[in-house]
Amino acid sequence: MRVTPTRTDEREKPVTSEPSGRERDGATEAFVAHRNLLFTVAYEMLGSAADAEDVLQETWLRWAGVDLAEVRDRRAYLVRITTRQALNRLRTLGRRKESYVGSWLPEPLLTTPDVAEDVELADSVSMAMMLVLETLSPTERAVFVLREVFDLGYDEIAEAVEKSPAAVRQIAHRARAHVAARRPRGVVSAAESRQALEAFRRAVETGDLQGLLDILSPDAVLLGDGGGVKQAVLRPVTGRDKVARLVLGGLLKHAASLSLGPAQVNGYPALVAHLDGALDTVVAVRLDEGRITGLYAVRNPEKLSHMRRETALRR
Protein backbone atom coordinates (compact mmCIF):
# COMPACT_ATOMS: atom_id res chain seq x y z
CA MET A 1 0.00 0.00 0.00
CA ARG A 2 1.35 3.41 -0.95
CA VAL A 3 1.19 6.25 1.53
CA THR A 4 -0.95 9.06 0.10
CA PRO A 5 0.53 12.53 0.65
CA THR A 6 -1.70 15.20 2.11
CA ARG A 7 -0.53 17.74 -0.50
CA THR A 8 0.39 17.51 -4.17
CA ASP A 9 3.03 20.27 -4.20
CA GLU A 10 5.78 17.80 -5.08
CA ARG A 11 7.42 17.63 -1.70
CA GLU A 12 9.41 14.46 -1.23
CA LYS A 13 6.79 11.81 -0.55
CA PRO A 14 7.25 8.65 1.56
CA VAL A 15 6.69 5.37 -0.26
CA THR A 16 6.11 2.00 1.32
CA SER A 17 5.68 -0.22 -1.76
CA GLU A 18 8.03 -1.17 -4.56
CA PRO A 19 7.54 0.81 -7.80
CA SER A 20 6.33 -1.09 -10.85
CA GLY A 21 8.62 -1.97 -13.74
CA ARG A 22 7.18 0.87 -15.80
CA GLU A 23 7.73 3.33 -12.94
CA ARG A 24 11.33 2.15 -12.54
CA ASP A 25 11.94 2.62 -16.27
CA GLY A 26 10.43 6.10 -16.15
CA ALA A 27 12.43 7.04 -13.06
CA THR A 28 15.67 5.80 -14.65
CA GLU A 29 14.99 7.64 -17.89
CA ALA A 30 14.33 10.93 -16.09
CA PHE A 31 17.34 10.57 -13.83
CA VAL A 32 19.70 9.80 -16.72
CA ALA A 33 18.29 12.69 -18.77
CA HIS A 34 19.02 15.18 -15.96
CA ARG A 35 22.10 13.57 -14.43
CA ASN A 36 24.62 16.14 -15.70
CA LEU A 37 22.41 18.97 -14.48
CA LEU A 38 22.07 17.38 -11.04
CA PHE A 39 25.82 16.81 -10.82
CA THR A 40 26.40 20.47 -11.70
CA VAL A 41 23.99 21.63 -8.98
CA ALA A 42 25.67 19.41 -6.39
CA TYR A 43 29.20 20.33 -7.46
CA GLU A 44 28.51 24.08 -7.39
CA MET A 45 27.11 23.73 -3.90
CA LEU A 46 29.90 21.50 -2.60
CA GLY A 47 33.06 22.23 -4.58
CA SER A 48 33.82 18.53 -4.43
CA ALA A 49 33.19 16.16 -7.33
CA ALA A 50 33.49 13.11 -5.08
CA ASP A 51 30.83 14.46 -2.71
CA ALA A 52 28.66 15.51 -5.66
CA GLU A 53 28.75 11.92 -6.93
CA ASP A 54 27.69 10.70 -3.49
CA VAL A 55 24.81 13.19 -3.50
CA LEU A 56 23.68 11.83 -6.86
CA GLN A 57 23.62 8.32 -5.42
CA GLU A 58 21.50 9.52 -2.51
CA THR A 59 19.25 11.42 -4.91
CA TRP A 60 18.70 8.30 -6.99
CA LEU A 61 17.78 6.20 -3.95
CA ARG A 62 15.06 8.68 -3.02
CA TRP A 63 13.93 9.28 -6.58
CA ALA A 64 13.58 5.56 -7.31
CA GLY A 65 10.88 5.29 -4.66
CA VAL A 66 8.80 8.28 -5.75
CA ASP A 67 5.32 7.85 -7.25
CA LEU A 68 5.86 9.46 -10.66
CA ALA A 69 2.13 9.95 -11.12
CA GLU A 70 2.31 12.55 -8.33
CA VAL A 71 5.17 14.50 -9.96
CA ARG A 72 4.26 17.34 -12.31
CA ASP A 73 7.81 18.47 -13.13
CA ARG A 74 10.43 15.73 -12.90
CA ARG A 75 13.38 18.07 -13.48
CA ALA A 76 12.28 20.39 -10.66
CA TYR A 77 11.62 17.48 -8.32
CA LEU A 78 15.07 15.99 -8.97
CA VAL A 79 16.75 19.36 -8.44
CA ARG A 80 14.87 19.67 -5.16
CA ILE A 81 16.04 16.29 -3.88
CA THR A 82 19.61 17.01 -4.99
CA THR A 83 19.61 20.40 -3.28
CA ARG A 84 18.43 18.96 0.03
CA GLN A 85 20.98 16.17 -0.08
CA ALA A 86 23.73 18.63 -1.01
CA LEU A 87 22.79 20.91 1.88
CA ASN A 88 23.09 17.99 4.29
CA ARG A 89 26.47 17.05 2.79
CA LEU A 90 27.65 20.70 2.78
CA ARG A 91 27.26 20.92 6.54
CA THR A 92 29.29 17.73 6.98
CA LEU A 93 31.89 19.02 4.53
CA GLY A 94 32.20 22.21 6.57
CA ARG A 95 33.23 20.21 9.63
CA ARG A 96 35.71 18.25 7.52
CA LYS A 97 37.33 21.45 6.24
CA GLU A 98 37.94 22.64 9.79
CA SER A 99 40.49 19.85 10.28
CA TYR A 100 41.92 20.04 6.75
CA VAL A 101 45.69 20.51 6.50
CA GLY A 102 46.46 23.80 4.78
CA SER A 103 44.20 25.65 2.37
CA TRP A 104 41.12 23.86 1.03
CA LEU A 105 40.57 24.38 -2.70
CA PRO A 106 37.69 23.12 -4.86
CA GLU A 107 38.24 19.86 -6.68
CA PRO A 108 39.27 20.69 -10.27
CA LEU A 109 37.32 19.21 -13.17
CA LEU A 110 38.59 18.52 -16.67
CA THR A 111 35.55 19.93 -18.45
CA THR A 112 34.13 19.30 -21.92
CA PRO A 113 34.59 22.04 -24.57
CA ASP A 114 30.90 23.00 -24.54
CA VAL A 115 31.17 24.22 -20.94
CA ALA A 116 33.44 27.06 -22.06
CA GLU A 117 30.89 28.01 -24.73
CA ASP A 118 28.27 28.70 -22.04
CA VAL A 119 29.93 31.82 -20.59
CA GLU A 120 27.63 32.06 -17.56
CA LEU A 121 28.08 28.40 -16.68
CA ALA A 122 31.86 28.57 -17.11
CA ASP A 123 32.00 31.67 -14.91
CA SER A 124 29.90 29.98 -12.22
CA VAL A 125 32.17 26.91 -11.97
CA SER A 126 35.49 28.73 -12.39
CA MET A 127 37.92 28.15 -9.54
CA ALA A 128 37.78 31.85 -8.69
CA MET A 129 33.98 31.84 -8.38
CA MET A 130 33.92 28.53 -6.52
CA LEU A 131 36.18 30.09 -3.90
CA VAL A 132 33.82 33.06 -3.62
CA LEU A 133 30.92 30.63 -3.07
CA GLU A 134 32.91 29.09 -0.21
CA THR A 135 32.38 32.35 1.73
CA LEU A 136 28.59 31.93 1.73
CA SER A 137 26.56 30.03 4.31
CA PRO A 138 25.13 26.70 3.10
CA THR A 139 21.64 28.12 2.55
CA GLU A 140 22.97 31.28 0.88
CA ARG A 141 25.06 29.16 -1.43
CA ALA A 142 22.12 26.96 -2.39
CA VAL A 143 19.85 29.94 -3.04
CA PHE A 144 22.50 31.80 -5.04
CA VAL A 145 23.33 28.78 -7.21
CA LEU A 146 19.70 27.87 -7.89
CA ARG A 147 18.69 31.45 -8.65
CA GLU A 148 21.70 32.98 -10.39
CA VAL A 149 23.04 29.94 -12.23
CA PHE A 150 19.95 27.83 -12.89
CA ASP A 151 17.37 30.64 -12.90
CA LEU A 152 14.87 28.81 -10.71
CA GLY A 153 11.86 30.74 -9.40
CA TYR A 154 11.71 31.85 -5.78
CA ASP A 155 8.78 29.54 -5.02
CA GLU A 156 10.69 26.57 -6.42
CA ILE A 157 13.83 27.45 -4.46
CA ALA A 158 11.75 27.89 -1.32
CA GLU A 159 10.57 24.27 -1.64
CA ALA A 160 14.15 23.08 -2.12
CA VAL A 161 15.65 24.88 0.88
CA GLU A 162 12.52 24.65 3.03
CA LYS A 163 12.15 28.40 3.53
CA SER A 164 9.34 30.80 2.69
CA PRO A 165 9.52 32.59 -0.71
CA ALA A 166 9.89 35.90 1.13
CA ALA A 167 12.85 34.58 3.11
CA VAL A 168 14.42 33.19 -0.06
CA ARG A 169 14.19 36.62 -1.72
CA GLN A 170 16.03 38.19 1.21
CA ILE A 171 18.66 35.44 1.20
CA ALA A 172 19.13 35.83 -2.56
CA HIS A 173 19.60 39.59 -2.23
CA ARG A 174 22.14 39.16 0.56
CA ALA A 175 24.04 36.45 -1.32
CA ARG A 176 24.17 38.49 -4.55
CA ALA A 177 25.63 41.48 -2.70
CA HIS A 178 28.17 39.26 -0.94
CA VAL A 179 29.29 37.63 -4.20
CA ALA A 180 29.37 40.90 -6.15
CA ALA A 181 31.80 42.37 -3.63
CA ARG A 182 34.20 39.44 -3.98
CA ARG A 183 33.92 38.07 -7.52
CA PRO A 184 36.42 38.96 -10.30
CA ARG A 185 35.65 42.28 -11.95
CA GLY A 186 33.94 41.42 -15.21
CA VAL A 187 33.80 38.15 -17.10
CA VAL A 188 37.23 37.05 -18.33
CA SER A 189 37.33 35.56 -21.83
CA ALA A 190 39.02 32.26 -22.58
CA ALA A 191 41.42 34.12 -24.88
CA GLU A 192 42.51 36.41 -22.03
CA SER A 193 43.02 33.42 -19.76
CA ARG A 194 45.08 31.56 -22.37
CA GLN A 195 47.24 34.63 -22.98
CA ALA A 196 47.93 35.14 -19.27
CA LEU A 197 48.67 31.44 -18.70
CA GLU A 198 50.98 31.29 -21.70
CA ALA A 199 52.92 34.29 -20.35
CA PHE A 200 53.03 32.61 -16.93
CA ARG A 201 54.22 29.30 -18.37
CA ARG A 202 56.85 30.94 -20.56
CA ALA A 203 58.24 32.88 -17.59
CA VAL A 204 58.29 29.77 -15.38
CA GLU A 205 59.91 27.52 -17.98
CA THR A 206 62.64 30.08 -18.77
CA GLY A 207 63.16 31.22 -15.18
CA ASP A 208 62.24 34.77 -16.21
CA LEU A 209 61.55 36.51 -12.90
CA GLN A 210 60.72 39.84 -14.52
CA GLY A 211 58.36 38.19 -16.97
CA LEU A 212 56.56 36.51 -14.07
CA LEU A 213 56.37 39.79 -12.14
CA ASP A 214 54.87 41.46 -15.20
CA ILE A 215 51.93 39.03 -15.44
CA LEU A 216 51.22 39.00 -11.69
CA SER A 217 49.13 41.67 -10.01
CA PRO A 218 50.89 43.54 -7.16
CA ASP A 219 48.46 41.94 -4.67
CA ALA A 220 48.60 38.46 -6.21
CA VAL A 221 47.78 35.55 -3.86
CA LEU A 222 49.01 31.96 -4.13
CA LEU A 223 46.95 29.17 -2.54
CA GLY A 224 48.17 25.60 -2.45
CA ASP A 225 46.20 22.47 -1.60
CA GLY A 226 48.24 19.40 -0.76
CA GLY A 227 45.77 18.00 1.77
CA GLY A 228 48.63 17.01 4.05
CA VAL A 229 49.66 14.41 1.45
CA LYS A 230 51.72 16.52 -0.95
CA GLN A 231 53.93 19.47 -0.09
CA ALA A 232 52.14 22.78 -0.56
CA VAL A 233 52.08 26.21 1.06
CA LEU A 234 50.00 25.89 4.23
CA ARG A 235 48.87 29.50 4.26
CA PRO A 236 48.14 31.98 1.47
CA VAL A 237 51.22 33.72 0.07
CA THR A 238 50.45 37.35 -0.74
CA GLY A 239 52.34 39.86 -2.87
CA ARG A 240 53.75 39.67 -6.40
CA ASP A 241 57.40 39.41 -5.39
CA LYS A 242 56.86 36.67 -2.81
CA VAL A 243 54.62 34.65 -5.13
CA ALA A 244 57.00 34.92 -8.09
CA ARG A 245 60.08 33.91 -6.12
CA LEU A 246 58.26 31.02 -4.43
CA VAL A 247 56.94 29.69 -7.77
CA LEU A 248 60.29 29.89 -9.50
CA GLY A 249 62.16 28.48 -6.51
CA GLY A 250 59.79 25.56 -6.13
CA LEU A 251 59.74 24.64 -9.80
CA LEU A 252 63.50 25.01 -10.18
CA LYS A 253 63.97 21.98 -7.92
CA HIS A 254 62.10 19.79 -10.41
CA ALA A 255 62.99 21.54 -13.67
CA ALA A 256 64.43 18.43 -15.32
CA SER A 257 61.41 16.21 -14.63
CA LEU A 258 58.58 18.75 -14.72
CA SER A 259 56.39 19.55 -17.70
CA LEU A 260 53.59 22.14 -17.93
CA GLY A 261 50.74 21.80 -20.39
CA PRO A 262 47.37 23.45 -21.07
CA ALA A 263 44.03 21.98 -20.02
CA GLN A 264 40.40 23.07 -19.83
CA VAL A 265 39.62 23.15 -16.10
CA ASN A 266 36.26 24.23 -14.70
CA GLY A 267 35.37 25.86 -18.00
CA TYR A 268 38.55 27.93 -18.29
CA PRO A 269 42.12 27.44 -19.52
CA ALA A 270 44.49 26.20 -16.83
CA LEU A 271 47.88 24.51 -16.56
CA VAL A 272 48.57 20.92 -15.62
CA ALA A 273 51.97 19.93 -14.25
CA HIS A 274 53.32 16.41 -14.74
CA LEU A 275 56.27 15.22 -12.68
CA ASP A 276 58.18 12.30 -14.20
CA GLY A 277 55.17 11.79 -16.48
CA ALA A 278 52.62 11.54 -13.65
CA LEU A 279 49.89 14.11 -12.98
CA ASP A 280 51.12 16.22 -10.09
CA THR A 281 49.45 19.65 -9.94
CA VAL A 282 46.58 21.59 -11.48
CA VAL A 283 47.14 25.34 -11.62
CA ALA A 284 44.10 27.59 -12.14
CA VAL A 285 44.13 31.37 -12.05
CA ARG A 286 41.97 34.36 -11.27
CA LEU A 287 42.38 37.31 -13.61
CA ASP A 288 41.51 40.93 -12.99
CA GLU A 289 42.22 43.56 -15.64
CA GLY A 290 44.58 41.28 -17.56
CA ARG A 291 46.81 40.28 -14.64
CA ILE A 292 46.85 37.22 -12.42
CA THR A 293 45.48 38.08 -8.98
CA GLY A 294 45.03 34.50 -7.80
CA LEU A 295 47.05 31.33 -8.35
CA TYR A 296 45.40 28.10 -7.19
CA ALA A 297 47.60 25.01 -7.12
CA VAL A 298 45.82 21.74 -6.33
CA ARG A 299 48.20 18.88 -5.49
CA ASN A 300 46.11 16.66 -3.23
CA PRO A 301 45.96 13.36 -5.20
CA GLU A 302 42.45 12.66 -3.91
CA LYS A 303 41.25 15.76 -5.72
CA LEU A 304 42.80 14.99 -9.10
CA SER A 305 40.78 11.94 -10.16
CA HIS A 306 38.38 14.04 -12.26
CA MET A 307 41.33 15.34 -14.27
CA ARG A 308 41.69 11.97 -15.99
CA ARG A 309 38.41 12.17 -17.89
CA GLU A 310 36.20 14.99 -19.09
CA THR A 311 33.19 15.94 -17.00
CA ALA A 312 30.02 17.20 -18.69
CA LEU A 313 28.25 20.03 -16.85
CA ARG A 314 24.78 21.35 -17.71
CA ARG A 315 22.35 24.07 -16.74
CORMO-V470312 format. One record per residue. N is the residue number from 1. PHI is phi as a letter, one per 20 degrees, with the letter a starting at -180 (NA if undefined). OMEGA is omega in whole degrees, 0 to 359 (none if undefined). Layout:
n phi omega
N PHI OMEGA
N PHI OMEGA
This chain:
n phi omega
1 NA 181
2 e 179
3 f 180
4 e 180
5 f 180
6 e 178
7 c 178
8 c 182
9 e 175
10 m 168
11 f 177
12 f 187
13 d 177
14 f 180
15 c 182
16 d 178
17 c 180
18 f 178
19 f 179
20 f 179
21 g 179
22 f 178
23 f 179
24 f 179
25 f 179
26 f 179
27 f 180
28 f 181
29 g 180
30 f 181
31 f 180
32 f 181
33 f 184
34 d 187
35 g 182
36 f 176
37 f 182
38 f 177
39 f 181
40 f 177
41 g 182
42 f 181
43 f 180
44 f 178
45 e 188
46 d 185
47 m 182
48 c 179
49 f 180
50 f 179
51 f 177
52 f 177
53 f 178
54 f 178
55 f 178
56 f 176
57 f 179
58 f 178
59 f 180
60 f 181
61 g 179
62 f 181
63 f 183
64 f 181
65 d 183
66 e 174
67 f 185
68 f 179
69 f 180
70 e 187
71 d 179
72 e 184
73 c 185
74 f 179
75 g 181
76 f 181
77 f 179
78 f 178
79 f 180
80 f 179
81 f 182
82 f 181
83 f 181
84 f 178
85 f 179
86 f 177
87 f 176
88 f 181
89 f 182
90 f 179
91 f 176
92 f 180
93 f 179
94 f 178
95 f 180
96 f 181
97 f 181
98 f 180
99 d 182
100 f 180
101 e 180
102 n 181
103 f 175
104 d 177
105 d 177
106 g 179
107 f 183
108 f 178
109 d 170
110 f 190
111 e 179
112 f 183
113 g 183
114 f 177
115 f 180
116 f 181
117 f 175
118 e 189
119 g 182
120 f 178
121 f 180
122 g 179
123 f 184
124 f 180
125 d 178
126 g 181
127 g 180
128 f 180
129 f 179
130 f 177
131 f 175
132 f 180
133 f 179
134 f 182
135 e 178
136 e 172
137 f 180
138 g 181
139 f 177
140 f 181
141 f 180
142 f 181
143 f 181
144 f 182
145 f 183
146 f 182
147 e 188
148 e 183
149 e 186
150 d 172
151 l 176
152 f 178
153 f 183
154 f 179
155 f 180
156 f 179
157 f 180
158 g 177
159 f 184
160 f 184
161 d 177
162 l 174
163 c 175
164 f 177
165 g 179
166 f 179
167 f 180
168 f 178
169 f 179
170 f 179
171 f 180
172 f 179
173 f 181
174 f 181
175 f 178
176 f 180
177 f 180
178 f 181
179 f 182
180 g 181
181 f 187
182 c 184
183 f 176
184 g 182
185 f 179
186 n 179
187 f 181
188 e 180
189 f 178
190 f 180
191 f 177
192 f 180
193 f 180
194 f 180
195 f 180
196 f 180
197 f 178
198 f 177
199 f 178
200 f 182
201 f 181
202 f 180
203 f 181
204 f 184
205 f 180
206 d 182
207 m 184
208 e 182
209 f 182
210 f 178
211 f 178
212 f 178
213 f 182
214 f 183
215 e 179
216 e 174
217 f 179
218 g 181
219 d 181
220 g 180
221 c 176
222 d 174
223 d 179
224 c 181
225 c 177
226 d 178
227 m 183
228 m 181
229 d 178
230 d 180
231 f 178
232 b 178
233 f 184
234 e 179
235 c 179
236 g 175
237 d 187
238 d 178
239 o 184
240 g 184
241 f 180
242 f 181
243 f 182
244 f 182
245 f 178
246 f 179
247 f 181
248 f 180
249 f 180
250 f 182
251 f 181
252 f 181
253 f 185
254 d 187
255 g 185
256 f 185
257 d 184
258 d 175
259 c 179
260 d 179
261 b 180
262 f 176
263 b 176
264 e 186
265 d 180
266 l 175
267 n 182
268 c 175
269 g 178
270 b 177
271 d 177
272 c 180
273 d 174
274 d 179
275 d 185
276 l 177
277 n 182
278 d 178
279 g 185
280 c 187
281 b 170
282 d 181
283 d 175
284 d 183
285 c 168
286 d 181
287 d 171
288 c 178
289 l 172
290 n 180
291 d 180
292 f 177
293 d 179
294 c 174
295 d 183
296 c 184
297 d 180
298 e 181
299 d 181
300 g 183
301 g 180
302 f 181
303 e 185
304 d 184
305 f 180
306 e 173
307 e 182
308 e 176
309 b 182
310 f 177
311 d 178
312 e 177
313 d 182
314 b 172
315 d none
